[in-house]
Amino acid sequence: MSNRFVYWVGGDYDVIEGVKHYIPSIVYEGVAGHIPCRNGDSPGSLPYYWGTTEKECQEACDEANERMGYTRDFALGVVASSMIAHKDLVI
């Protein structure tokens, strides 16, 4: 298992006063699934909101990945490797 990860939009959002606030997810290379950045379940903890549209959140994810030295193509590869890892899950 690799410990490399990227940020990606996993589809999670909260609606606050009628506006969607998108939450980025962490996707590990070769590991099935994603982890929404919800900052724990502690009372009063808030998730990370990286945009009010999916596009804004993905652009913020792309920028964060680039700061870590990862291109969008690399991030897509990590997300694909996570999807492929799902085939080995037993449900």
Backbone as a chain_set.jsonl record, in Angstrom:
{"seq": "MSNRFVYWVGGDYDVIEGVKHYIPSIVYEGVAGHIPCRNGDSPGSLPYYWGTTEKECQEACDEANERMGYTRDFALGVVASSMIAHKDLVI", "coords": {"N": [[0.842, -1.187, 0.0], [0.531, 2.172, -0.828], [1.46, 5.318, 0.61], [0.774, 7.626, -0.552], [-1.433, 10.279, -1.328], [-4.266, 12.07, -2.648], [-6.282, 15.033, -2.954], [-9.758, 15.128, -3.619], [-12.992, 15.623, -5.139], [-15.522, 14.093, -3.59], [-18.22, 14.139, -3.656], [-19.479, 14.855, -1.331], [-21.322, 17.128, 0.642], [-22.56, 19.864, 2.601], [-25.61, 21.514, 3.325], [-26.104, 24.799, 3.92], [-28.058, 27.304, 5.02], [-29.516, 27.071, 2.633], [-27.514, 26.85, 0.703], [-25.169, 24.859, -0.981], [-22.235, 23.49, 0.396], [-19.256, 22.292, -0.472], [-17.274, 19.452, 0.387], [-13.979, 18.414, 0.471], [-12.388, 15.261, -0.328], [-10.065, 12.771, 0.815], [-8.09, 10.65, -1.075], [-6.466, 7.669, -1.123], [-3.703, 6.185, -2.78], [-4.294, 3.208, -4.444], [-6.036, 2.244, -2.518], [-9.242, 1.287, -1.633], [-12.056, 3.438, -1.805], [-12.854, 6.67, -0.261], [-12.036, 9.408, 1.941], [-13.949, 11.675, 3.439], [-13.223, 15.054, 4.303], [-14.122, 15.776, 7.089], [-13.354, 16.543, 9.593], [-13.59, 15.075, 11.974], [-15.818, 13.756, 14.554], [-16.36, 15.226, 16.748], [-18.172, 17.238, 19.074], [-19.098, 20.4, 17.888], [-17.073, 20.486, 15.989], [-16.127, 21.333, 12.693], [-16.519, 20.652, 9.188], [-14.196, 20.806, 6.399], [-14.779, 23.255, 4.063], [-14.6, 23.693, 0.694], [-15.658, 25.183, -1.352], [-18.626, 26.418, -3.004], [-19.654, 25.214, -5.132], [-19.359, 22.187, -7.021], [-17.38, 22.385, -8.93], [-15.789, 24.564, -7.995], [-14.793, 23.397, -5.655], [-13.352, 21.23, -6.741], [-11.4, 22.618, -8.162], [-10.03, 23.806, -6.024], [-9.088, 21.484, -4.826], [-7.399, 20.579, -6.874], [-5.482, 22.635, -6.798], [-4.417, 22.256, -4.203], [-3.342, 19.691, -4.513], [-1.405, 20.246, -6.466], [0.308, 21.878, -4.961], [1.422, 19.927, -3.421], [2.965, 18.763, -5.258], [1.773, 17.199, -7.191], [0.35, 16.449, -10.308], [-2.715, 17.048, -12.16], [-3.238, 14.853, -13.793], [-1.819, 12.852, -12.441], [-3.314, 12.792, -10.077], [-5.774, 11.889, -11.082], [-4.979, 9.318, -11.763], [-4.484, 8.237, -9.226], [-7.07, 8.294, -8.145], [-8.294, 6.534, -9.946], [-6.861, 4.199, -9.306], [-7.858, 3.735, -6.779], [-10.508, 3.18, -7.352], [-10.185, 0.835, -8.815], [-9.246, -0.798, -6.791], [-11.552, -1.385, -5.447], [-12.625, -3.622, -6.64], [-11.554, -5.767, -5.386], [-12.774, -5.934, -2.964], [-14.799, -7.649, -0.613], [-18.138, -7.993, -0.248]], "CA": [[0.0, 0.0, 0.0], [1.231, 3.458, -0.902], [0.895, 6.332, 1.515], [0.49, 8.835, -1.328], [-2.857, 10.588, -1.415], [-4.649, 13.318, -3.314], [-7.606, 15.566, -2.619], [-10.692, 14.953, -4.719], [-14.383, 15.861, -4.771], [-16.207, 12.809, -3.461], [-19.664, 14.346, -3.709], [-20.03, 15.215, -0.016], [-21.564, 18.553, 0.884], [-23.564, 20.247, 3.587], [-26.413, 22.651, 2.893], [-26.186, 25.805, 4.972], [-28.925, 28.396, 4.572], [-29.906, 26.828, 1.253], [-26.356, 26.834, -0.196], [-24.306, 23.69, -0.837], [-20.831, 23.723, 0.713], [-18.616, 21.026, -0.824], [-16.234, 18.964, 1.29], [-13.029, 17.573, -0.26], [-12.075, 13.942, 0.213], [-8.716, 12.253, 0.628], [-8.079, 9.362, -1.757], [-5.142, 7.048, -1.058], [-3.328, 5.379, -3.932], [-4.472, 1.767, -4.324], [-6.919, 1.899, -1.401], [-10.635, 1.498, -2.019], [-12.841, 4.434, -1.096], [-12.343, 8.021, -0.005], [-12.293, 9.875, 3.296], [-14.338, 13.087, 3.436], [-12.528, 15.889, 5.298], [-15.175, 16.268, 7.979], [-12.715, 17.027, 10.823], [-13.988, 14.322, 13.156], [-17.206, 13.774, 15.01], [-16.423, 15.922, 18.029], [-19.148, 18.33, 19.1], [-18.563, 21.71, 17.525], [-16.087, 20.435, 14.907], [-16.695, 21.666, 11.393], [-15.774, 20.115, 8.049], [-13.532, 21.747, 5.504], [-15.587, 23.614, 2.907], [-13.691, 24.218, -0.318], [-16.389, 25.801, -2.444], [-20.074, 26.28, -2.997], [-19.991, 24.391, -6.295], [-18.425, 21.063, -7.183], [-16.25, 22.883, -9.724], [-14.91, 25.332, -7.097], [-14.12, 22.463, -4.75], [-12.354, 20.478, -7.505], [-10.284, 23.533, -8.444], [-9.255, 23.911, -4.782], [-8.389, 20.2, -4.688], [-6.302, 20.593, -7.85], [-4.443, 23.536, -6.285], [-3.77, 21.594, -3.064], [-2.524, 18.603, -5.069], [-0.246, 20.862, -7.123], [1.241, 22.308, -3.909], [2.118, 18.721, -2.972], [3.785, 18.304, -6.375], [1.019, 16.24, -7.998], [-0.426, 16.988, -11.425], [-4.094, 16.55, -12.242], [-3.172, 13.505, -14.355], [-1.426, 11.951, -11.361], [-4.476, 12.667, -9.185], [-6.728, 11.007, -11.755], [-4.441, 7.965, -11.634], [-4.707, 7.792, -7.849], [-8.504, 8.025, -8.022], [-8.539, 5.298, -10.704], [-6.312, 3.064, -8.548], [-8.789, 3.511, -5.686], [-11.677, 2.514, -7.93], [-9.78, -0.533, -9.156], [-9.118, -1.537, -5.537], [-12.89, -1.817, -5.031], [-12.953, -4.941, -7.208], [-11.066, -6.803, -4.468], [-13.558, -5.919, -1.727], [-15.849, -8.658, -0.479], [-19.272, -7.376, 0.441]], "C": [[0.879, 1.24, 0.0], [0.639, 4.403, 0.135], [0.678, 7.651, 0.779], [-1.022, 9.027, -1.422], [-3.044, 11.875, -2.185], [-5.986, 13.766, -2.749], [-8.493, 15.45, -3.852], [-12.096, 15.271, -4.225], [-15.094, 14.517, -4.771], [-17.716, 12.934, -3.471], [-20.294, 14.724, -2.383], [-20.204, 16.732, 0.083], [-22.565, 18.703, 2.013], [-24.333, 21.424, 3.001], [-26.566, 23.575, 4.095], [-26.944, 26.999, 4.402], [-29.229, 28.297, 3.076], [-28.766, 26.753, 0.255], [-25.529, 25.586, 0.083], [-22.875, 24.141, -0.564], [-20.115, 22.386, 0.551], [-17.41, 20.734, 0.049], [-15.275, 18.092, 0.484], [-12.864, 16.224, 0.434], [-10.606, 13.641, -0.019], [-8.854, 10.876, 0.001], [-6.648, 8.844, -1.722], [-4.918, 6.157, -2.269], [-3.507, 3.891, -3.618], [-5.371, 1.313, -3.198], [-8.349, 2.246, -1.792], [-11.283, 2.588, -1.166], [-12.167, 5.789, -0.948], [-12.753, 8.432, 1.394], [-12.678, 11.356, 3.238], [-13.65, 13.842, 4.577], [-13.564, 16.559, 6.199], [-14.651, 16.675, 9.341], [-13.251, 16.346, 12.081], [-15.446, 14.478, 13.524], [-17.363, 14.501, 16.337], [-17.469, 17.03, 17.978], [-18.482, 19.669, 18.772], [-17.533, 21.678, 16.41], [-16.803, 20.682, 13.582], [-15.875, 21.018, 10.286], [-15.054, 21.227, 7.291], [-14.471, 22.007, 4.339], [-14.673, 24.289, 1.893], [-14.433, 24.766, -1.521], [-17.874, 25.579, -2.316], [-20.582, 25.612, -4.27], [-18.973, 23.257, -6.358], [-17.181, 21.511, -7.949], [-15.275, 23.672, -8.85], [-14.112, 24.403, -6.184], [-13.049, 21.686, -5.5], [-11.155, 21.352, -7.844], [-9.41, 23.704, -7.206], [-8.481, 22.624, -4.526], [-7.19, 20.148, -5.633], [-5.154, 21.465, -7.353], [-3.687, 22.901, -5.117], [-2.867, 20.458, -3.547], [-1.265, 19.148, -5.728], [0.772, 21.346, -6.103], [2.017, 21.119, -3.343], [2.981, 18.12, -4.079], [3.095, 17.316, -7.296], [0.217, 16.943, -9.084], [-1.845, 16.436, -11.381], [-4.105, 15.138, -12.819], [-2.764, 12.486, -13.297], [-2.608, 11.713, -10.422], [-5.529, 11.745, -9.79], [-6.282, 9.552, -11.66], [-4.651, 7.396, -10.241], [-6.188, 7.444, -7.646], [-8.857, 6.725, -8.762], [-8.034, 4.083, -9.931], [-7.216, 2.726, -7.36], [-10.042, 2.782, -6.185], [-11.375, 1.062, -8.277], [-9.688, -1.385, -7.892], [-10.464, -2.035, -5.029], [-13.214, -3.227, -5.521], [-12.514, -6.067, -6.277], [-11.835, -6.849, -3.15], [-14.599, -7.037, -1.748], [-16.969, -8.037, 0.346], [-20.265, -8.452, 0.849]], "O": [[1.853, 1.328, 0.748], [-0.535, 4.299, 0.49], [0.428, 8.679, 1.408], [-1.78, 8.07, -1.574], [-2.115, 12.665, -2.353], [-6.722, 12.983, -2.147], [-8.042, 15.649, -4.98], [-12.364, 15.199, -3.025], [-15.249, 13.883, -5.815], [-18.421, 11.937, -3.312], [-21.51, 14.898, -2.304], [-19.343, 17.503, -0.339], [-23.316, 17.781, 2.331], [-23.77, 22.235, 2.266], [-27.085, 23.186, 5.141], [-26.517, 27.618, 3.427], [-29.204, 29.293, 2.353], [-29.019, 26.605, -0.94], [-25.22, 25.284, 1.236], [-22.367, 25.057, -1.211], [-20.333, 21.459, 1.331], [-16.636, 21.624, 0.402], [-15.711, 17.12, -0.132], [-13.162, 16.072, 1.618], [-9.981, 14.185, -0.93], [-9.625, 10.039, 0.47], [-5.731, 9.492, -2.226], [-5.828, 5.462, -2.723], [-2.945, 3.379, -2.649], [-5.468, 0.114, -2.938], [-8.631, 3.362, -2.228], [-11.078, 2.646, 0.046], [-11.063, 6.016, -1.443], [-13.694, 7.882, 1.967], [-11.816, 12.204, 3.01], [-13.516, 13.32, 5.684], [-13.837, 17.753, 6.078], [-15.434, 17.117, 10.181], [-13.354, 16.976, 13.133], [-16.198, 15.224, 12.897], [-18.407, 14.393, 16.98], [-17.631, 17.686, 16.949], [-17.434, 20.009, 19.322], [-17.143, 22.736, 15.917], [-17.951, 20.278, 13.395], [-14.664, 20.852, 10.43], [-15.28, 22.416, 7.52], [-14.917, 21.062, 3.689], [-14.053, 25.313, 2.18], [-13.872, 24.806, -2.616], [-18.327, 24.675, -1.615], [-21.789, 25.463, -4.464], [-17.871, 23.36, -5.818], [-16.069, 21.072, -7.655], [-14.064, 23.475, -8.948], [-12.915, 24.598, -5.969], [-11.952, 21.492, -4.977], [-10.017, 20.883, -7.818], [-8.184, 23.745, -7.315], [-7.343, 22.667, -4.06], [-6.101, 19.727, -5.243], [-3.989, 21.086, -7.469], [-2.462, 22.994, -5.045], [-1.757, 20.287, -3.044], [-0.183, 18.583, -5.571], [1.975, 21.241, -6.34], [3.131, 21.279, -2.846], [3.644, 17.103, -3.878], [3.755, 16.659, -8.101], [-0.501, 17.907, -8.818], [-2.136, 15.482, -10.66], [-4.9, 14.305, -12.383], [-3.303, 11.38, -13.259], [-2.874, 10.581, -10.021], [-6.11, 10.916, -9.089], [-7.11, 8.656, -11.496], [-4.959, 6.214, -10.087], [-6.513, 6.419, -7.047], [-9.632, 5.912, -8.256], [-8.701, 3.049, -9.9], [-7.326, 1.562, -6.978], [-10.56, 1.885, -5.519], [-12.2, 0.174, -8.063], [-10.019, -2.57, -7.922], [-10.521, -3.0, -4.266], [-13.989, -3.944, -4.888], [-13.028, -7.183, -6.358], [-11.575, -7.711, -2.311], [-15.199, -7.325, -2.783], [-16.767, -7.616, 1.484], [-21.298, -8.145, 1.445]]}, "num_chains": 1, "name": "protein.A"}
